[in-house]
Amino acid sequence: MVPQPFEQIISLKSWSRGDEKAPHKPLLILYALGHWKKSRTEWISFAEIDKDLGLLLAQFGPSRQVYHTEYPFWRLQNDGLWRVRAESQLDVTASTDAKRSELLIKKAHGALAVEVLEFIKGRADGLNQIVDWLLNEYFQPSAHAHIRSAVGLN
């Protein structure tokens, strides 16, 4: 039987068109896993994620005029893999997204779901299992080592 957090990773809802899959949520998860591995802290400020994830998307995602880091930061909650907290109630748009400016002003923070953290803490291969699956599913093999390095998961 596959443990539930890994099932949630496999069931990750991500935009796709043909063979193209949006890397936003996978990169955010990989970034958060690298952050946790380095610091053993769960929560990461949206301001930090906004800057770093934007760079990761520019480097490893399709070329865009603007990289919307707020979407994966907010929408990953719907996959049961992410938590968000802020200094005060976050207002959402008609499409139920939080605005980037709102996340910055109200000092939002995000963290992997408790179940994901328990999975990687409780299994010797848990972290690598998630990382390997995300890399294989969303990125070309030639980019794997570069992504691992960029997110601190060498």
Secondary structure as the mmCIF struct_conf table of DSSP 4:
data_model
#
loop_
_struct_conf.conf_type_id
_struct_conf.id
_struct_conf.beg_label_comp_id
_struct_conf.beg_label_asym_id
_struct_conf.beg_label_seq_id
_struct_conf.end_label_comp_id
_struct_conf.end_label_asym_id
_struct_conf.end_label_seq_id
HELX_RH_AL_P HELX_RH_AL_P1 GLN A 4 ILE A 10
TURN_TY1_P TURN_TY1_P1 SER A 11 SER A 11
STRN STRN1 SER A 16 ARG A 17
TURN_TY1_P TURN_TY1_P2 GLY A 18 ASP A 19
STRN STRN2 GLU A 20 LYS A 21
HELX_RH_AL_P HELX_RH_AL_P2 HIS A 24 SER A 39
STRN STRN3 ILE A 44 SER A 45
HELX_RH_AL_P HELX_RH_AL_P3 PHE A 46 PHE A 60
BEND BEND1 GLY A 61 GLY A 61
BEND BEND2 GLN A 65 VAL A 66
TURN_TY1_P TURN_TY1_P3 THR A 69 THR A 69
HELX_RH_AL_P HELX_RH_AL_P4 GLU A 70 ARG A 75
HELX_RH_3T_P HELX_RH_3T_P1 LEU A 76 ASP A 79
TURN_TY1_P TURN_TY1_P4 GLY A 80 GLY A 80
BEND BEND3 LEU A 81 LEU A 81
STRN STRN4 TRP A 82 ARG A 85
BEND BEND4 GLU A 87 SER A 88
HELX_LH_PP_P HELX_LH_PP_P1 GLN A 89 ASP A 91
STRN STRN5 VAL A 92 VAL A 92
TURN_TY1_P TURN_TY1_P5 ALA A 94 SER A 95
BEND BEND5 THR A 96 THR A 96
HELX_LH_PP_P HELX_LH_PP_P2 ASP A 97 ASP A 97
STRN STRN6 ALA A 98 ALA A 98
HELX_LH_PP_P HELX_LH_PP_P3 LYS A 99 LYS A 99
HELX_RH_AL_P HELX_RH_AL_P5 ARG A 100 ILE A 105
TURN_TY1_P TURN_TY1_P6 LYS A 106 LYS A 107
STRN STRN7 HIS A 109 LEU A 112
HELX_RH_AL_P HELX_RH_AL_P6 VAL A 114 GLY A 122
TURN_TY1_P TURN_TY1_P7 ALA A 124 ASP A 125
HELX_RH_AL_P HELX_RH_AL_P7 GLY A 126 TYR A 138
BEND BEND6 PHE A 139 PHE A 139
HELX_RH_AL_P HELX_RH_AL_P8 PRO A 141 VAL A 151
TURN_TY1_P TURN_TY1_P8 GLY A 152 GLY A 152
#
